Amino acid sequence: MFIIIYGPEGSGKTTQGKLLSEKLGLPLLISGDLVRKYAKEDKGIMGEICRNALHKGHYVADSEMYVLWKQRLKEKDVENGFIIDGFPRNMSQALFLDDKLSKYGKEVSLAIHLKVREKVSIERLVKRARRNPDGTLNDTPDLIRERLRRYKMEEKDVLDFYRQKGVLKEIDGERSIEEIHADILEKALHFQHAHPQA
């Protein structure tokens, strides 16, 4: 199964991705972790780009994200399925992922959309207060609002894309972690039973 967990920052994508990953035995691929890994380990241009984006609290540009994802999607552990958190964020990225999967005769099985209000996202992210590798704060209210504004501009197209494919599942992300997990798991297992070869 190839599952995308989609939603704004602070919607609980990573928490739910980890729970689902443990339950289904699928690797969890986190877009932000990929960026942080390169920022920490890569001494070349990609590392510099990732460090700069983290320092400024911005997203890494699509063209650079494709370089990171092309590399990650070639790795052996994702051949039979994965759960992705934080990618795709826009239509261009959704088409990129679609193209990469179709090259291997695969496709997205489920796109889980965690719906939360902006106010809730901001509260959760400020509380989290994530720091960059250099110790600076990544989650100030202004930086969060700007990233959420950019996310919102792309959201409708991405949701429509997966809705038209018939794989979109909308989930209320403002409930308890357990309730949300049970809801997502039920949808994933329903897909598994309906498509035993997927």
C-alpha positions, 0 to 999 in steps of 0.5 A, spaced: 500 500 500 502 506 498 499 511 503 499 519 503 497 523 509 496 530 507 494 536 511 497 542 514 502 543 519 500 541 526 494 536 523 498 530 526 500 527 520 507 525 523 503 522 529 498 518 525 503 516 520 508 513 526 502 509 529 499 507 522 506 505 520 507 500 526 500 497 525 501 496 517 509 494 517 510 500 512 516 505 512 514 512 514 517 517 509 517 524 512 518 530 508 521 534 513 526 528 516 528 528 509 530 535 509 533 535 516 537 529 514 540 532 508 541 539 512 545 535 517 549 530 513 550 533 506 556 537 505 554 539 498 549 544 495 543 540 497 545 540 504 546 548 504 539 549 500 536 544 506 540 548 512 538 555 509 530 553 508 530 550 515 534 557 518 529 561 514 523 557 516 521 556 509 519 550 504 525 547 500 523 548 493 520 543 488 526 542 484 530 540 490 525 536 493 525 532 487 532 530 487 531 528 495 525 524 493 528 521 487 533 518 491 529 516 497 524 512 492 529 508 489 531 505 496 529 498 497 525 498 503 519 502 499 518 497 494 512 494 497 509 500 500 510 506 504 506 512 508 508 519 506 507 525 511 508 532 508 509 530 500 506 532 496 504 539 498 502 542 491 499 539 484 506 539 481 509 534 487 503 530 486 504 529 479 511 528 480 509 522 485 504 519 480 509 519 475 515 516 479 510 510 482 507 509 475 514 507 472 514 501 477 507 500 475 504 502 482 499 508 484 497 511 491 492 507 494 489 512 499 490 519 500 488 521 508 486 528 509 487 530 516 482 536 517 484 542 522 483 549 523 488 554 522 488 556 529 489 549 532 495 548 527 498 554 530 497 552 537 499 546 536 506 548 532 507 554 537 507 549 543 511 544 539 517 549 538 521 545 534 528 548 533 533 548 527 540 544 527 543 551 529 538 552 535 534 557 532 526 557 533 523 554 526 516 555 529 514 562 530 507 564 529 509 569 523 513 563 520 507 558 521 502 563 518 506 564 512 507 556 511 500 555 512 498 561 507 502 557 502 499 550 504 492 553 503 493 556 496 495 549 494 490 545 498 484 545 493 488 542 487 491 537 491 485 534 494 481 535 487 486 531 484 486 525 489 478 525 489 478 524 482 482 518 483 477 515 488 483 515 493 481 521 498 479 520 505 477 526 509 478 525 517 477 530 522 484 531 525 481 535 531 479 529 535 483 525 540 489 521 537 486 514 538 480 516 535 483 519 529 488 513 528 482 508 529 478 512 523 485 511 519 486 504 520 479 502 518 480 505 512 486 502 510 484 495 512 478 496 508 482 498 502 487 492 504 481 487 504 478 490 497 485 490 494 489 484 497 494 484 491 495 492 492 
